[in-house]
Amino acid sequence: MLYIVDLVSLNANASSNVISSISKRLVPGDQVTYVAGFTQALIPAEIGDAAILRVLESDLRDDKLFVARLFEGVVSARAEDTEVSLASYLTRLQTAFDAQFAQDDGAHFLSLEVETAQTKALTWDPAFMTERRAALVLASVVADHPDQAAPQTALRTALGNKDSRFARTSGIPFSVAPRFISAVVEVGVRAGFVEIVESAKPGGTPLIALTAAGAQALSTTAALPAATRPTPEIETTEHEPVNVDKAQLWLILLRHNFGPFQQVRGEIYDDLELLARNNPGYDAMKVVRKAVGSARVRYVTPAGRSGLPWGKVQEFMKVLLRRERVLLSGVEFVEPLYGPGHPVVDGIVDDFRQRLDCSIVLHLLEIGAEIEYDDEIPLAATLYDSLSEANQDRAQTVLNRIIQDGTASVDARSGQIVLATPPSLEAALLDGLDVAGDFAVDPAA
């Protein structure tokens, strides 16, 4: 039996559950192929001798193409008279499978929803956050509660207010999984920072209470520490080790509707430069529209794909060029704005590509991504859709720039990169900055 197992977009915890379930099915002679995203983290010790089929994240956006890739494996196995089971959580994939292979007794669909139903006890995912950090966040929430004790049902909102990664709306698969809050409490109890106590009310809900050790930990922690994570290695198509917890930075941007459209962004940059330097008489908004339109004409949509969401590509470029103004009209910086009468673009700063890439990395930090100084590999995948050595060097240069220009800083011991602290109101006023701004209607709104 050949098992083709769809792990695409699953987090480390869910992938481990699936791999464990599949391994229990195996008998001598069985083979397994795991399908995963190009930058998706898989732990070699769990995978063993199984094959891994890597699919670029840019190719996963077209459902028909993805289904076709999986079915190719089924058809190939059946051509060699090998019995095959395709395993996935996707019900739409099962529908398509049943339609195509209904008459083939040697082809089977295995629902991972059913397969993993008995293995759904939520174990802690270190890619989400270290246990100690989670225990500290929990302890601080409980400490803020009256009597330093709170019912478990009250924790979700308070945890989300303390750290947005705990919120139901975080979009992080692990933190929205069933029994997540129970897993957080278990981590806190294991650390000794909280304990479960009986309610003072007869029959009342048990409370999560702060312990002396938890209070001591909070008193000796000036601020919640940046998460430190284990660094198991995975094999990519270029055999480079990638930190498990950094494998999907691109997905963080995608969930926040911020590109990065790494497969075409470089070509759009080229068109921006061409239009800006040739001075065709366009304002910044029209330059963006023309640049995206030109890239769209040249972009070759692979067979079976519906193409990129070009409207979103254009909106992303508008936002990016407002965040980091690199287009020039004379000596003034201009940005894409709606309406007539805006200045004509007649130039662009020489290092605009690096400035815009820096802005993307800074936005990652703003929305809570954890980036370390040696993360040039996952950043190369996120920014450039490639793990070539040249693109790793480009990613490292971007990190160096945001550190050198003071917009971010790096901890010399841990390598953790954080946003620079913005100036206080008093400091801004002393520096003569217009911190209040004006109250005119924003034409970009």
C-alpha positions in Angstrom: 0.0 0.0 0.0 1.2 3.5 -0.9 -0.1 6.3 1.4 -0.1 9.8 -0.1 -0.7 12.1 2.9 -1.7 15.7 2.6 0.0 17.8 5.3 -0.3 21.1 3.5 -0.9 24.1 5.8 -1.0 21.9 9.0 0.9 23.2 12.0 3.6 21.2 13.7 1.1 19.7 16.3 -1.5 18.7 13.7 1.2 17.2 11.4 2.6 15.2 14.3 -0.9 13.8 15.0 -1.4 12.8 11.4 2.0 11.2 11.1 1.4 9.3 14.3 -2.0 8.0 13.0 -0.6 7.0 9.7 2.4 5.2 11.2 0.0 3.0 13.2 -1.5 1.7 10.0 1.7 0.7 8.3 2.7 -2.9 7.8 5.9 -4.2 6.2 6.1 -3.2 2.6 3.9 -0.1 2.9 5.3 3.2 1.6 4.4 6.8 2.5 4.7 10.1 0.6 4.0 13.2 2.7 2.9 16.3 0.7 3.9 19.6 2.3 4.4 23.2 1.4 7.8 24.3 0.2 8.6 26.1 3.5 6.5 23.9 5.7 8.4 22.4 8.7 8.6 18.6 9.0 10.7 16.9 11.7 13.0 14.2 10.2 12.7 12.0 13.3 8.9 11.8 12.7 9.1 11.4 8.9 11.6 8.5 8.9 12.2 7.0 5.5 9.0 8.4 4.0 9.2 10.4 0.8 8.3 14.1 0.9 6.7 16.0 -2.0 7.3 19.7 -1.7 4.8 22.1 -3.3 5.6 25.9 -3.6 3.2 28.0 -1.6 2.6 30.1 -4.7 1.2 26.9 -6.4 -1.1 26.1 -3.5 -3.4 29.0 -4.1 -5.0 27.2 -7.1 -7.1 24.4 -5.8 -7.5 22.6 -9.2 -3.7 22.5 -9.7 -3.1 21.2 -6.2 -5.8 18.4 -6.6 -4.2 17.5 -10.0 -0.8 17.2 -8.3 -2.1 14.8 -5.7 -4.1 12.7 -8.3 -0.9 12.3 -10.4 0.5 10.3 -7.6 -2.6 8.1 -7.4 -2.7 7.5 -11.1 1.1 6.7 -11.2 0.8 4.2 -8.4 -2.2 2.5 -10.0 -0.4 2.3 -13.3 2.1 0.1 -11.5 -0.7 -1.9 -9.9 0.1 -0.5 -6.5 -2.8 -0.1 -4.1 -2.9 3.5 -2.9 -4.7 5.6 -0.2 -4.9 9.3 -0.5 -5.3 10.9 3.0 -6.5 14.5 3.6 -8.7 16.6 5.8 -10.2 18.3 2.7 -13.8 17.1 2.0 -13.7 18.8 -1.4 -10.7 16.6 -2.2 -12.7 13.5 -1.2 -15.5 14.6 -3.5 -13.2 14.9 -6.4 -11.4 11.7 -5.6 -14.7 9.7 -5.4 -15.7 11.1 -8.8 -12.5 10.1 -10.5 -11.6 6.8 -8.8 -15.1 5.4 -7.9 -14.6 2.4 -10.2 -11.1 1.6 -9.0 -11.0 -0.9 -6.1 -7.3 -0.3 -5.6 -7.7 3.5 -4.9 -9.0 4.6 -1.5 -9.6 7.9 0.2 -8.7 8.2 3.9 -10.3 11.1 5.8 -7.8 12.5 8.3 -10.7 14.0 10.2 -11.8 10.5 11.0 -8.4 9.0 11.2 -7.1 11.4 13.8 -10.4 11.6 15.8 -8.9 9.4 18.6 -5.6 11.3 18.7 -6.8 14.9 19.2 -5.6 15.5 22.7 -3.8 18.8 22.2 -0.1 18.6 23.0 1.9 21.8 23.2 3.3 23.2 20.0 6.7 24.8 20.6 6.4 26.6 17.3 3.6 28.7 18.7 5.4 29.7 21.9 7.7 28.2 24.5 6.0 26.6 27.4 7.7 29.0 29.9 6.5 32.1 28.0 2.9 30.7 27.8 3.0 29.9 31.5 4.2 33.5 32.3 1.4 35.0 30.1 -1.1 32.9 31.9 0.3 33.8 35.3 0.2 37.5 34.5 -3.5 37.2 33.5 -4.4 35.3 36.6 -2.5 37.8 38.7 -4.6 40.6 37.3 -7.8 38.9 38.3 -9.5 39.6 41.6 -8.1 37.3 44.3 -5.5 36.2 41.8 -7.8 33.4 40.7 -10.0 33.0 37.6 -12.3 30.4 36.1 -10.9 28.8 33.0 -13.8 30.1 31.0 -12.7 33.7 31.6 -9.1 33.1 30.4 -9.5 33.2 26.6 -10.4 36.9 26.4 -7.9 38.0 29.0 -5.1 36.0 27.3 -6.0 37.5 24.0 -5.9 41.0 25.4 -2.4 40.3 26.9 -1.0 38.7 23.7 -3.0 38.7 20.4 -1.7 35.2 19.5 -4.0 33.7 22.2 -7.1 35.3 20.7 -9.8 33.3 18.9 -9.3 35.7 15.9 -5.5 35.2 15.7 -5.8 32.9 12.7 -3.1 30.7 14.2 -4.2 27.0 13.8 -2.8 25.9 17.1 -4.4 28.7 19.2 -7.9 28.1 17.7 -7.7 24.3 18.1 -10.1 22.5 20.4 -8.8 22.3 24.0 -6.3 25.1 23.5 -7.0 26.9 26.7 -6.8 23.5 28.6 -3.4 23.0 27.0 -2.4 26.5 28.3 -3.5 25.7 31.8 -1.7 22.4 31.7 1.5 24.2 30.7 1.0 26.7 33.6 0.5 23.9 36.1 3.6 22.0 34.8 5.6 25.2 35.3 4.3 25.5 38.8 3.0 29.1 38.1 -0.7 28.3 38.6 -2.8 25.6 40.2 -6.3 24.4 40.0 -8.4 25.0 43.1 -11.9 24.4 44.1 -14.4 27.3 44.0 -15.5 28.8 47.3 -19.1 28.3 46.0 -20.5 24.8 46.4 -20.6 23.2 43.0 -18.9 26.2 41.5 -16.4 26.0 38.6 -12.8 25.2 39.7 -10.5 28.2 39.5 -7.0 28.7 38.1 -5.0 30.4 40.9 -1.6 32.0 41.0 1.0 30.1 43.0 3.9 31.6 45.0 6.2 30.3 42.3 4.2 32.1 39.7 4.2 35.4 41.7 8.0 35.0 42.1 8.5 34.4 38.4 6.5 37.5 37.6 8.3 39.7 40.1 11.7 38.8 38.7 10.6 39.2 35.0 10.8 42.8 34.0 8.8 42.0 30.8 7.6 38.8 29.3 10.6 37.4 27.4 10.8 36.9 23.7 9.9 33.3 22.9 12.8 30.9 22.5 12.1 28.0 20.4 13.7 24.6 19.6 15.4 24.4 16.2 14.8 20.9 14.8 16.0 20.8 11.2 14.0 19.8 8.1 15.1 19.1 4.6 14.0 21.5 1.9 14.4 20.8 -1.8 17.9 22.4 -1.6 18.8 20.5 1.5 19.1 23.5 3.8 18.1 23.3 7.5 15.1 25.6 8.3 13.9 26.4 11.8 10.5 24.8 12.3 8.9 27.9 13.9 9.9 30.2 11.0 8.6 28.0 8.1 5.5 30.0 7.3 6.3 33.7 7.7 4.7 34.2 4.2 1.4 32.7 5.6 1.4 35.4 8.4 1.5 38.1 5.8 -1.2 36.3 3.7 -3.5 36.2 6.7 -3.0 39.9 7.3 -3.8 40.7 3.7 -0.3 42.0 3.1 1.0 40.2 0.0 3.8 39.4 -0.3 3.2 38.0 -3.8 6.8 37.0 -3.9 6.5 35.3 -7.3 5.7 38.5 -9.1 6.8 41.4 -6.8 10.3 41.5 -8.3 8.9 42.0 -11.8 6.5 44.7 -10.5 9.5 46.5 -9.0 11.2 46.4 -12.4 8.2 48.0 -14.1 7.9 50.6 -11.4 11.5 51.7 -12.1 11.0 51.7 -15.8 7.9 53.9 -15.6 9.3 56.2 -12.9 12.6 56.9 -14.8 11.0 57.2 -18.2 8.7 60.0 -17.0 5.5 59.1 -18.9 3.5 61.8 -17.2 1.7 59.5 -14.7 0.9 60.2 -11.0 1.9 57.6 -8.4 -1.5 55.8 -8.5 -1.3 55.3 -12.3 2.3 54.2 -12.1 1.2 51.4 -9.7 -1.7 50.4 -12.0 0.5 50.3 -15.1 3.3 48.4 -13.4 1.0 45.7 -12.0 -0.8 45.5 -15.4 2.4 45.1 -17.3 3.6 42.3 -14.9 0.2 40.6 -15.3 0.5 40.6 -19.1 3.9 38.9 -18.9 3.0 36.5 -16.1 2.5 32.9 -17.4 -0.3 31.1 -15.6 0.6 27.4 -15.3 -1.9 25.0 -16.8 -4.7 24.2 -14.4 -4.4 27.4 -12.4 -6.8 30.3 -12.3 -4.0 32.9 -11.9 -3.1 35.4 -9.2 -5.6 37.7 -7.5 -4.4 40.7 -9.4 -6.8 43.1 -7.7 -5.2 42.2 -4.4 -1.7 42.4 -5.9 -2.4 46.0 -6.9 -3.9 47.0 -3.5 -0.9 45.4 -1.8 1.5 47.5 -3.9 -0.5 50.7 -3.1 -0.2 50.0 0.6 3.5 49.1 0.4 4.3 52.3 -1.5 2.4 54.4 1.1 4.3 52.7 3.9 7.6 53.3 2.3 7.6 56.2 -0.1 10.2 55.7 -2.8 8.6 57.4 -5.8 9.7 60.9 -6.6 8.3 64.0 -8.1 11.2 66.4 -8.4 12.8 66.2 -5.0 9.6 65.4 -3.2 8.4 61.9 -2.2 5.0 60.9 -3.5 2.6 58.0 -2.9 -0.4 56.5 -4.6 -3.4 58.7 -3.8 -6.9 58.7 -5.2 -8.3 61.7 -7.1 -7.0 64.1 -9.8 -4.2 66.7 -9.6 -1.5 64.7 -7.9 2.2 65.3 -8.8 3.7 63.5 -11.8 6.2 60.8 -10.9 9.6 61.5 -12.5 12.0 59.4 -10.5 12.5 56.7 -7.9 15.2 56.3 -5.2 18.1 54.0 -6.3 17.7 51.5 -3.4 13.9 51.3 -3.6 13.8 47.5 -3.9 15.7 47.0 -0.6 13.6 49.8 1.1 10.3 48.1 0.1 11.6 44.7 1.2 12.6 46.2 4.5 9.1 47.5 4.9 7.7 44.0 4.5 9.9 42.6 7.2 9.1 45.5 9.5 5.4 44.8 9.0 6.0 41.2 9.9 7.5 42.4 13.2 4.6 44.7 13.7 2.0 41.9 13.5 3.8 39.7 15.9 6.1 37.5 13.8 9.2 36.4 15.7 12.4 36.8 13.6 15.9 36.1 14.5 19.1 37.4 12.9 20.0 34.0 11.3 16.5 33.6 9.7 17.8 34.4 6.2 16.5 31.1 4.8 12.8 31.5 5.8 13.0 35.1 4.9 14.4 34.3 1.4 11.4 32.0 0.9 9.0 34.6 2.1 10.4 37.6 0.2 11.7 35.9 -3.0 10.1 32.5 -3.3 13.6 31.0 -3.5 16.2 29.6 -1.2 19.2 30.3 -3.5 22.3 31.6 -1.8 22.0 34.9 -3.6 18.5 35.4 -2.2 19.6 34.3 1.3 22.2 37.1 1.1 19.5 39.6 0.0 17.4 38.6 3.0 20.4 39.1 5.3 21.1 42.5 3.8 17.5 43.5 4.6 17.9 42.5 8.2 21.2 44.4 8.5 19.6 47.5 7.0 16.6 47.7 9.4 19.1 47.3 12.3 21.6 49.8 11.0 18.9 52.5 10.3 17.5 52.1 13.8 14.0 50.9 12.9 14.8 47.6 14.6 17.3 46.2 17.0 18.9 42.8 17.6 19.7 41.1 20.9 23.4 40.4 20.6 23.1 37.2 22.6 19.8 35.6 21.5 19.7 37.1 17.9 16.0 38.1 18.4 15.1 41.1 16.3 12.5 43.6 17.7 11.1 46.9 16.5 12.8 49.9 17.9 10.8 51.7 20.6 9.0 54.7 19.1 10.0 58.1 20.6 7.9 59.4 23.4 5.6 62.4 22.9 7.9 64.6 25.0 11.0 63.5 23.0 9.2 64.0 19.7 8.2 67.5 20.7 11.7 68.3 21.8 12.9 67.1 18.5 10.5 69.4 16.8 8.4 66.7 15.2 4.8 67.3 14.2 3.4 64.3 16.2 -0.1 65.6 16.1 -0.3 65.8 12.4 -3.2 67.6 10.8 -6.9 66.8 10.5 -7.4 67.1 6.8 -9.1 64.3 4.9 -6.7 61.7 4.0 -6.9 61.2 0.2 -5.4 57.7 0.6 -8.3 56.6 2.9 
